[in-house]
Amino acid sequence: MSYLTPAQLDAALARRDLTDPSAGEHAIQLVIARIEQGLADAWGVPVRRDPGPRIVTVKNNYDRLGYDGAAVTRDRRYSRYVDADRMLRSHTTARIPALLDNLDDDPDILLSVPGMCYRRDAIDRQHVGEPHQHDLWRISNGDRLTSDDLDAMIRTVVAAVLPGRRIETPESLHPYTLEGREIYVDGVEIGECGLAHPDVLRGSGLPDTVTGLAMGLGLDRITMLVKDIDDIRLLRASDPRIADQMGDLTKYRPVSAMPATSRDLSLAVADDQDAEQLGDRVRAVLGDDATAIEEIEVRSETGHDELPESARRRMGLRPGQKNVLLRLVLRDLDRTLSTMEANVIRDRVYAALHEGTAHEWTAR
């Protein structure tokens, strides 16, 4: 098992959580408030907001939510472990078991858990390694909650922030729900939901009379839809012309876009490497400079035995590796990158990802 170094952990915890009012105002917080108010008005129940800590137990993040011990999401390639028992939460659902443990004897409440999570993800306009999520669990010890109640919950949430939009809810399995679904608005996935799994509720000692609805939302995606933003990096942009627009839910007014430039890389990487792992490695090596990358696109993958010997020799490709052609699209949100700066970023990415024995550096 590979654990985060102290420096990596400090850097992760230092990153601003946009859902946290104590770190400054942000449009994401207004989305949270609208959703909470919409559900509270619809149900007439109190809301208990509890973001919880970013470092959680593996037990609460996976075991108590019903994840199989062999689930791929547990793999260190996708989750960030602090030690054998703790990790940076991969979803805000990790807070739910502890909240269920401390419910009143006669619960009828909406549990609200907004916060930043930690994933290993691809780099493009829609994905980020530290997404903001919002878990909403309606718990009732009165009438049994059903799929009809789940339908009403979906409609209420969407109406609160994206009224009049088209909703689709295809089936999707989740270990902590029954009758699980994904939630799409105008073709964009914004979350998932289902009936709270009885095993999760009973695991906290709640009686059979207690039922629940479970929903997890992607706050970045929702805020982007509300403000009509097409690049997730804008949510954290430092340019005052952009940052000043992130304090409300009005439509985003585009500022002059910086020109994009691209660099193509031919890499030798391990056969099991995918876009999410490559993206996470790029974020790790570039740090704050990763914001200059608009997208990393995997254009093709070719196995060792499918390549001619001359190509294998050129990059130093070995058995157990594949050739990945990667396009790096660079567009800083604040300024135009010089050719030299773009080449330096290209070479830093190349050095971090290429595992062959021969190298091709940019002529500067």
VOMAR-662041 format. One record per residue (C-alpha): z, x, y; residue in three letters; residue number from 1. Coordinates in nm, 3 decimals, m for minus. Each point is the difference from the previous one (the first is absolute). Example, Ala and Ser with C-alpha at 12.3 -4.5 7.8 and 13.67 -1.06 7.14 Angstrom:
<pts>
[pt [0.780, 1.230, m0.450], "Ala", 1]
[pt [m0.066, 0.137, 0.344], "Ser", 2]
</pts>
This chain:
<pts>
[pt [0.000, 0.000, 0.000], "Met", 1]
[pt [m0.095, 0.133, 0.343], "Ser", 2]
[pt [0.245, m0.084, 0.280], "Tyr", 3]
[pt [m0.041, 0.005, 0.376], "Leu", 4]
[pt [0.112, 0.318, 0.168], "Thr", 5]
[pt [0.268, m0.032, 0.272], "Pro", 6]
[pt [m0.269, 0.063, 0.263], "Ala", 7]
[pt [m0.227, m0.269, m0.145], "Gln", 8]
[pt [0.288, m0.248, m0.012], "Leu", 9]
[pt [0.104, 0.076, 0.358], "Asp", 10]
[pt [m0.359, m0.047, 0.120], "Ala", 11]
[pt [m0.031, m0.333, m0.183], "Ala", 12]
[pt [0.326, m0.135, 0.144], "Leu", 13]
[pt [m0.087, 0.120, 0.350], "Ala", 14]
[pt [m0.315, m0.210, 0.010], "Arg", 15]
[pt [0.048, m0.302, 0.225], "Arg", 16]
[pt [0.044, m0.335, m0.170], "Asp", 17]
[pt [m0.199, m0.242, 0.218], "Leu", 18]
[pt [0.207, m0.295, m0.125], "Thr", 19]
[pt [0.321, 0.148, 0.146], "Asp", 20]
[pt [0.079, m0.124, 0.353], "Pro", 21]
[pt [0.240, 0.290, 0.058], "Ser", 22]
[pt [m0.301, 0.236, m0.014], "Ala", 23]
[pt [m0.186, m0.197, 0.268], "Gly", 24]
[pt [m0.193, m0.324, 0.033], "Glu", 25]
[pt [m0.314, m0.061, m0.202], "His", 26]
[pt [m0.233, m0.291, m0.080], "Ala", 27]
[pt [0.101, 0.019, m0.366], "Ile", 28]
[pt [0.349, m0.115, 0.097], "Gln", 29]
[pt [m0.146, m0.311, 0.166], "Leu", 30]
[pt [m0.190, m0.079, m0.320], "Val", 31]
[pt [0.327, 0.022, m0.196], "Ile", 32]
[pt [0.178, m0.230, 0.245], "Ala", 33]
[pt [m0.276, m0.263, m0.009], "Arg", 34]
[pt [m0.003, m0.007, m0.379], "Ile", 35]
[pt [0.378, m0.027, m0.024], "Glu", 36]
[pt [0.011, m0.278, 0.261], "Gln", 37]
[pt [m0.281, m0.194, m0.166], "Gly", 38]
[pt [0.174, 0.000, m0.337], "Leu", 39]
[pt [0.344, m0.071, 0.146], "Ala", 40]
[pt [m0.139, m0.302, 0.187], "Asp", 41]
[pt [m0.184, m0.127, m0.306], "Ala", 42]
[pt [0.297, 0.029, m0.235], "Trp", 43]
[pt [0.300, m0.033, 0.230], "Gly", 44]
[pt [0.171, 0.296, m0.165], "Val", 45]
[pt [0.165, 0.310, 0.147], "Pro", 46]
[pt [m0.186, 0.332, 0.001], "Val", 47]
[pt [0.176, 0.315, m0.113], "Arg", 48]
[pt [m0.196, 0.302, 0.123], "Arg", 49]
[pt [0.104, 0.321, m0.173], "Asp", 50]
[pt [m0.251, 0.289, 0.001], "Pro", 51]
[pt [0.221, 0.218, m0.217], "Gly", 52]
[pt [m0.034, 0.379, m0.038], "Pro", 53]
[pt [m0.324, 0.187, m0.057], "Arg", 54]
[pt [0.154, 0.201, m0.284], "Ile", 55]
[pt [0.070, m0.233, m0.292], "Val", 56]
[pt [0.091, 0.031, m0.364], "Thr", 57]
[pt [m0.278, 0.012, m0.256], "Val", 58]
[pt [0.190, m0.278, m0.175], "Lys", 59]
[pt [m0.036, m0.238, 0.297], "Asn", 60]
[pt [m0.357, 0.105, 0.080], "Asn", 61]
[pt [m0.129, m0.045, m0.356], "Tyr", 62]
[pt [0.243, m0.082, m0.282], "Asp", 63]
[pt [0.173, m0.307, 0.143], "Arg", 64]
[pt [m0.335, m0.142, 0.114], "Leu", 65]
[pt [m0.137, 0.000, m0.352], "Gly", 66]
[pt [m0.235, 0.299, 0.016], "Tyr", 67]
[pt [m0.084, 0.142, m0.340], "Asp", 68]
[pt [0.130, 0.351, m0.061], "Gly", 69]
[pt [m0.357, 0.121, m0.050], "Ala", 70]
[pt [m0.145, m0.173, 0.309], "Ala", 71]
[pt [m0.248, 0.231, 0.171], "Val", 72]
[pt [0.150, m0.072, 0.342], "Thr", 73]
[pt [0.312, 0.193, m0.109], "Arg", 74]
[pt [m0.204, 0.318, m0.042], "Asp", 75]
[pt [0.093, 0.276, 0.245], "Arg", 76]
[pt [m0.365, 0.001, 0.106], "Arg", 77]
[pt [0.058, m0.339, 0.166], "Tyr", 78]
[pt [0.375, m0.011, 0.075], "Ser", 79]
[pt [0.214, 0.241, 0.202], "Arg", 80]
[pt [0.318, 0.096, m0.185], "Tyr", 81]
[pt [0.304, 0.154, 0.167], "Val", 82]
[pt [0.169, 0.079, m0.332], "Asp", 83]
[pt [0.027, m0.152, m0.348], "Ala", 84]
[pt [0.177, m0.312, 0.127], "Asp", 85]
[pt [m0.130, m0.049, 0.356], "Arg", 86]
[pt [m0.332, m0.036, 0.177], "Met", 87]
[pt [m0.160, m0.099, 0.327], "Leu", 88]
[pt [m0.057, m0.371, m0.046], "Arg", 89]
[pt [m0.355, m0.087, m0.101], "Ser", 90]
[pt [0.048, m0.362, 0.112], "His", 91]
[pt [0.255, m0.200, 0.196], "Thr", 92]
[pt [0.064, m0.203, m0.317], "Thr", 93]
[pt [0.232, 0.286, m0.098], "Ala", 94]
[pt [0.262, m0.153, 0.233], "Arg", 95]
[pt [m0.003, m0.340, m0.170], "Ile", 96]
[pt [0.224, 0.074, m0.304], "Pro", 97]
[pt [0.284, 0.119, 0.224], "Ala", 98]
[pt [m0.032, m0.307, 0.223], "Leu", 99]
[pt [m0.002, m0.232, m0.300], "Leu", 100]
[pt [0.317, 0.170, m0.124], "Asp", 101]
[pt [0.179, m0.105, 0.319], "Asn", 102]
[pt [m0.107, m0.362, 0.046], "Leu", 103]
[pt [0.250, m0.277, 0.064], "Asp", 104]
[pt [0.111, m0.218, m0.290], "Asp", 105]
[pt [m0.231, m0.279, 0.120], "Asp", 106]
[pt [m0.305, 0.184, 0.137], "Pro", 107]
[pt [m0.268, m0.173, 0.205], "Asp", 108]
[pt [m0.149, 0.272, 0.214], "Ile", 109]
[pt [m0.308, 0.199, 0.099], "Leu", 110]
[pt [0.036, 0.372, m0.067], "Leu", 111]
[pt [m0.214, 0.203, 0.239], "Ser", 112]
[pt [m0.061, 0.370, m0.067], "Val", 113]
[pt [m0.243, 0.172, 0.240], "Pro", 114]
[pt [m0.048, 0.373, m0.001], "Gly", 115]
[pt [m0.209, 0.310, m0.059], "Met", 116]
[pt [m0.086, 0.102, m0.354], "Cys", 117]
[pt [m0.147, 0.310, m0.157], "Tyr", 118]
[pt [m0.316, 0.012, m0.208], "Arg", 119]
[pt [m0.260, 0.254, m0.097], "Arg", 120]
[pt [m0.319, m0.162, 0.125], "Asp", 121]
[pt [m0.361, 0.062, 0.096], "Ala", 122]
[pt [m0.088, 0.081, 0.361], "Ile", 123]
[pt [m0.220, m0.253, 0.176], "Asp", 124]
[pt [0.016, m0.261, 0.276], "Arg", 125]
[pt [0.208, m0.240, m0.212], "Gln", 126]
[pt [0.245, 0.224, m0.187], "His", 127]
[pt [0.291, 0.221, 0.096], "Val", 128]
[pt [0.259, 0.195, m0.197], "Gly", 129]
[pt [0.294, m0.174, 0.170], "Glu", 130]
[pt [m0.082, m0.372, 0.017], "Pro", 131]
[pt [0.228, m0.262, 0.151], "His", 132]
[pt [0.093, m0.288, m0.227], "Gln", 133]
[pt [0.197, m0.321, 0.025], "His", 134]
[pt [0.173, m0.157, m0.300], "Asp", 135]
[pt [0.096, m0.366, 0.035], "Leu", 136]
[pt [0.203, m0.162, m0.277], "Trp", 137]
[pt [0.105, m0.364, 0.028], "Arg", 138]
[pt [0.303, m0.058, m0.222], "Ile", 139]
[pt [0.123, m0.350, m0.079], "Ser", 140]
[pt [0.277, m0.150, m0.208], "Asn", 141]
[pt [m0.114, m0.353, 0.076], "Gly", 142]
[pt [m0.335, m0.146, m0.099], "Asp", 143]
[pt [m0.196, 0.226, m0.232], "Arg", 144]
[pt [m0.271, 0.189, 0.187], "Leu", 145]
[pt [m0.348, m0.044, m0.144], "Thr", 146]
[pt [m0.360, 0.111, 0.051], "Ser", 147]
[pt [m0.038, m0.283, 0.254], "Asp", 148]
[pt [0.275, 0.162, 0.206], "Asp", 149]
[pt [m0.181, 0.332, m0.033], "Leu", 150]
[pt [m0.320, m0.160, 0.132], "Asp", 151]
[pt [0.194, m0.133, 0.300], "Ala", 152]
[pt [0.155, 0.342, 0.061], "Met", 153]
[pt [m0.342, 0.168, 0.005], "Ile", 154]
[pt [m0.137, m0.258, 0.244], "Arg", 155]
[pt [0.305, 0.031, 0.227], "Thr", 156]
[pt [m0.018, 0.380, 0.015], "Val", 157]
[pt [m0.371, 0.008, 0.077], "Val", 158]
[pt [0.031, m0.278, 0.260], "Ala", 159]
[pt [0.276, 0.194, 0.175], "Ala", 160]
[pt [m0.216, 0.304, 0.071], "Val", 161]
[pt [m0.362, m0.080, m0.088], "Leu", 162]
[pt [m0.047, m0.374, 0.053], "Pro", 163]
[pt [m0.329, m0.153, m0.106], "Gly", 164]
[pt [m0.103, 0.291, m0.224], "Arg", 165]
[pt [m0.145, m0.038, m0.349], "Arg", 166]
[pt [0.255, 0.053, m0.278], "Ile", 167]
[pt [m0.072, 0.100, m0.361], "Glu", 168]
[pt [0.266, 0.061, m0.267], "Thr", 169]
[pt [m0.145, 0.144, m0.323], "Pro", 170]
[pt [0.234, 0.050, m0.294], "Glu", 171]
[pt [0.168, 0.337, m0.029], "Ser", 172]
[pt [0.272, 0.122, m0.235], "Leu", 173]
[pt [0.319, 0.155, 0.140], "His", 174]
[pt [0.300, 0.097, m0.215], "Pro", 175]
[pt [0.252, m0.169, 0.233], "Tyr", 176]
[pt [m0.178, m0.338, 0.029], "Thr", 177]
[pt [m0.145, m0.282, m0.205], "Leu", 178]
[pt [m0.327, m0.171, 0.098], "Glu", 179]
[pt [m0.079, 0.303, 0.215], "Gly", 180]
[pt [m0.276, m0.004, 0.259], "Arg", 181]
[pt [m0.158, 0.220, 0.263], "Glu", 182]
[pt [m0.045, m0.132, 0.354], "Ile", 183]
[pt [m0.331, 0.051, 0.181], "Tyr", 184]
[pt [m0.072, m0.109, 0.356], "Val", 185]
[pt [m0.366, 0.003, 0.103], "Asp", 186]
[pt [m0.069, 0.222, m0.300], "Gly", 187]
[pt [0.270, 0.257, 0.086], "Val", 188]
[pt [0.295, 0.044, m0.235], "Glu", 189]
[pt [0.326, m0.040, 0.191], "Ile", 190]
[pt [0.254, m0.031, m0.282], "Gly", 191]
[pt [0.111, m0.137, m0.333], "Glu", 192]
[pt [0.241, m0.269, m0.113], "Cys", 193]
[pt [0.130, m0.210, m0.287], "Gly", 194]
[pt [0.302, m0.181, m0.135], "Leu", 195]
[pt [0.297, 0.237, m0.016], "Ala", 196]
[pt [0.030, 0.116, m0.360], "His", 197]
[pt [0.310, m0.149, m0.169], "Pro", 198]
[pt [0.084, 0.341, m0.151], "Asp", 199]
[pt [0.030, 0.150, 0.350], "Val", 200]
[pt [0.228, m0.282, 0.114], "Leu", 201]
[pt [0.214, 0.007, m0.315], "Arg", 202]
[pt [0.022, 0.378, 0.028], "Gly", 203]
[pt [0.211, m0.058, 0.312], "Ser", 204]
[pt [0.223, m0.247, m0.181], "Gly", 205]
[pt [m0.148, m0.311, 0.162], "Leu", 206]
[pt [0.027, m0.320, m0.204], "Pro", 207]
[pt [m0.296, m0.182, m0.157], "Asp", 208]
[pt [0.011, m0.255, 0.281], "Thr", 209]
[pt [m0.115, 0.262, 0.252], "Val", 210]
[pt [m0.377, 0.033, 0.051], "Thr", 211]
[pt [m0.209, 0.193, 0.248], "Gly", 212]
[pt [m0.333, 0.075, 0.164], "Leu", 213]
[pt [m0.102, 0.364, 0.045], "Ala", 214]
[pt [m0.254, 0.128, 0.252], "Met", 215]
[pt [m0.094, 0.350, 0.110], "Gly", 216]
[pt [m0.223, 0.043, 0.306], "Leu", 217]
[pt [m0.192, 0.294, 0.145], "Gly", 218]
[pt [0.105, 0.005, 0.364], "Leu", 219]
[pt [m0.259, 0.256, 0.107], "Asp", 220]
[pt [m0.285, m0.213, m0.132], "Arg", 221]
[pt [0.138, m0.319, 0.155], "Ile", 222]
[pt [0.049, 0.163, 0.339], "Thr", 223]
[pt [m0.351, 0.141, m0.013], "Met", 224]
[pt [m0.138, m0.348, m0.067], "Leu", 225]
[pt [0.210, m0.156, 0.277], "Val", 226]
[pt [m0.108, 0.259, 0.259], "Lys", 227]
[pt [m0.355, 0.040, m0.135], "Asp", 228]
[pt [0.043, 0.371, m0.075], "Ile", 229]
[pt [m0.230, 0.175, m0.246], "Asp", 230]
[pt [0.178, 0.336, m0.031], "Asp", 231]
[pt [0.358, 0.022, m0.129], "Ile", 232]
[pt [0.060, 0.324, 0.193], "Arg", 233]
[pt [m0.004, m0.199, 0.324], "Leu", 234]
[pt [0.341, m0.146, m0.087], "Leu", 235]
[pt [0.155, 0.345, 0.053], "Arg", 236]
[pt [m0.236, 0.143, 0.262], "Ala", 237]
[pt [0.163, 0.205, 0.277], "Ser", 238]
[pt [m0.275, m0.055, 0.260], "Asp", 239]
[pt [0.166, m0.223, 0.265], "Pro", 240]
[pt [m0.317, m0.211, 0.026], "Arg", 241]
[pt [0.056, m0.095, m0.365], "Ile", 242]
[pt [0.377, 0.027, m0.040], "Ala", 243]
[pt [0.063, m0.230, 0.297], "Asp", 244]
[pt [m0.192, m0.273, m0.183], "Gln", 245]
[pt [0.224, 0.020, m0.308], "Met", 246]
[pt [0.289, m0.178, 0.164], "Gly", 247]
[pt [m0.140, m0.352, m0.034], "Asp", 248]
[pt [m0.227, m0.213, m0.219], "Leu", 249]
[pt [m0.290, m0.042, 0.239], "Thr", 250]
[pt [m0.347, 0.108, m0.114], "Lys", 251]
[pt [m0.059, 0.372, 0.015], "Tyr", 252]
[pt [m0.226, 0.118, 0.281], "Arg", 253]
[pt [m0.196, 0.301, m0.129], "Pro", 254]
[pt [0.014, 0.319, 0.198], "Val", 255]
[pt [m0.289, 0.245, 0.006], "Ser", 256]
[pt [m0.044, 0.129, m0.355], "Ala", 257]
[pt [m0.013, 0.370, m0.069], "Met", 258]
[pt [m0.308, 0.116, m0.189], "Pro", 259]
[pt [0.030, 0.044, m0.376], "Ala", 260]
[pt [m0.107, 0.308, m0.190], "Thr", 261]
[pt [m0.009, 0.057, m0.375], "Ser", 262]
[pt [0.032, 0.288, m0.243], "Arg", 263]
[pt [m0.106, m0.011, m0.368], "Asp", 264]
[pt [0.205, 0.190, m0.257], "Leu", 265]
[pt [m0.090, 0.087, m0.360], "Ser", 266]
[pt [0.330, 0.036, m0.186], "Leu", 267]
[pt [0.125, 0.098, m0.342], "Ala", 268]
[pt [0.304, m0.216, m0.078], "Val", 269]
[pt [0.189, m0.106, m0.313], "Ala", 270]
[pt [m0.160, m0.279, m0.202], "Asp", 271]
[pt [0.288, m0.239, 0.068], "Asp", 272]
[pt [m0.011, 0.028, 0.382], "Gln", 273]
[pt [m0.093, m0.320, 0.184], "Asp", 274]
[pt [m0.057, m0.101, 0.362], "Ala", 275]
[pt [0.365, m0.096, 0.052], "Glu", 276]
[pt [0.132, 0.337, m0.119], "Gln", 277]
[pt [m0.260, 0.193, 0.198], "Leu", 278]
[pt [0.085, m0.198, 0.313], "Gly", 279]
[pt [0.370, 0.068, m0.041], "Asp", 280]
[pt [m0.062, 0.373, m0.042], "Arg", 281]
[pt [m0.204, 0.002, 0.321], "Val", 282]
[pt [0.278, m0.176, 0.191], "Arg", 283]
[pt [0.252, 0.251, m0.133], "Ala", 284]
[pt [m0.197, 0.309, 0.104], "Val", 285]
[pt [m0.115, m0.129, 0.341], "Leu", 286]
[pt [0.321, m0.169, 0.110], "Gly", 287]
[pt [m0.047, m0.153, 0.346], "Asp", 288]
[pt [m0.358, 0.130, 0.012], "Asp", 289]
[pt [m0.091, m0.250, m0.274], "Ala", 290]
[pt [m0.036, m0.264, 0.272], "Thr", 291]
[pt [m0.331, 0.165, 0.093], "Ala", 292]
[pt [m0.144, m0.112, m0.334], "Ile", 293]
[pt [m0.161, m0.342, 0.015], "Glu", 294]
[pt [m0.099, m0.010, m0.366], "Glu", 295]
[pt [m0.029, 0.208, m0.315], "Ile", 296]
[pt [m0.279, m0.137, m0.216], "Glu", 297]
[pt [m0.053, 0.099, m0.362], "Val", 298]
[pt [m0.380, m0.002, m0.020], "Arg", 299]
[pt [m0.037, 0.107, m0.363], "Ser", 300]
[pt [0.186, 0.146, m0.296], "Glu", 301]
[pt [m0.159, 0.213, m0.274], "Thr", 302]
[pt [0.173, 0.131, m0.310], "Gly", 303]
[pt [m0.001, 0.365, m0.106], "His", 304]
[pt [m0.246, m0.047, m0.284], "Asp", 305]
[pt [m0.241, m0.206, 0.211], "Glu", 306]
[pt [m0.063, 0.282, 0.248], "Leu", 307]
[pt [m0.246, 0.286, m0.049], "Pro", 308]
[pt [0.155, 0.340, m0.056], "Glu", 309]
[pt [m0.123, 0.121, 0.340], "Ser", 310]
[pt [0.193, m0.276, 0.178], "Ala", 311]
[pt [0.315, 0.067, m0.201], "Arg", 312]
[pt [m0.025, 0.368, 0.084], "Arg", 313]
[pt [m0.058, m0.067, 0.370], "Arg", 314]
[pt [0.335, m0.180, 0.042], "Met", 315]
[pt [0.191, 0.165, m0.283], "Gly", 316]
[pt [0.037, m0.328, m0.189], "Leu", 317]
[pt [0.201, 0.028, m0.322], "Arg", 318]
[pt [0.043, m0.228, m0.306], "Pro", 319]
[pt [0.235, m0.287, 0.082], "Gly", 320]
[pt [m0.137, m0.019, 0.354], "Gln", 321]
[pt [m0.265, m0.215, 0.167], "Lys", 322]
[pt [m0.218, 0.044, 0.305], "Asn", 323]
[pt [0.081, m0.242, 0.282], "Val", 324]
[pt [m0.232, m0.033, 0.300], "Leu", 325]
[pt [0.221, m0.101, 0.288], "Leu", 326]
[pt [m0.104, m0.112, 0.348], "Arg", 327]
[pt [0.254, 0.067, 0.272], "Leu", 328]
[pt [m0.051, m0.224, 0.305], "Val", 329]
[pt [0.182, 0.136, 0.306], "Leu", 330]
[pt [0.068, m0.201, 0.314], "Arg", 331]
[pt [0.310, 0.073, 0.202], "Asp", 332]
[pt [0.123, m0.308, 0.186], "Leu", 333]
[pt [0.098, 0.195, 0.312], "Asp", 334]
[pt [m0.266, 0.265, 0.057], "Arg", 335]
[pt [m0.330, 0.143, m0.118], "Thr", 336]
[pt [0.036, 0.268, m0.266], "Leu", 337]
[pt [m0.189, 0.322, 0.055], "Ser", 338]
[pt [m0.222, 0.139, m0.275], "Thr", 339]
[pt [0.253, 0.276, m0.056], "Met", 340]
[pt [0.289, m0.247, m0.032], "Glu", 341]
[pt [m0.196, m0.215, m0.245], "Ala", 342]
[pt [m0.085, 0.305, m0.209], "Asn", 343]
[pt [0.363, 0.113, m0.006], "Val", 344]
[pt [0.110, m0.344, m0.127], "Ile", 345]
[pt [m0.279, 0.009, m0.258], "Arg", 346]
[pt [0.114, 0.338, m0.130], "Asp", 347]
[pt [0.366, m0.107, m0.011], "Arg", 348]
[pt [m0.095, m0.303, m0.209], "Val", 349]
[pt [m0.224, 0.214, m0.220], "Tyr", 350]
[pt [0.277, 0.254, m0.058], "Ala", 351]
[pt [0.243, m0.277, m0.093], "Ala", 352]
[pt [m0.229, m0.183, m0.244], "Leu", 353]
[pt [m0.238, 0.253, m0.155], "His", 354]
[pt [0.130, 0.141, m0.328], "Glu", 355]
[pt [m0.305, 0.202, m0.102], "Gly", 356]
[pt [m0.014, 0.378, m0.023], "Thr", 357]
[pt [m0.285, 0.035, 0.253], "Ala", 358]
[pt [0.009, m0.124, 0.360], "His", 359]
[pt [m0.238, m0.109, 0.275], "Glu", 360]
[pt [0.153, 0.027, 0.346], "Trp", 361]
[pt [m0.148, m0.133, 0.321], "Thr", 362]
[pt [m0.178, 0.255, 0.215], "Ala", 363]
[pt [0.190, m0.018, 0.329], "Arg", 364]
</pts>
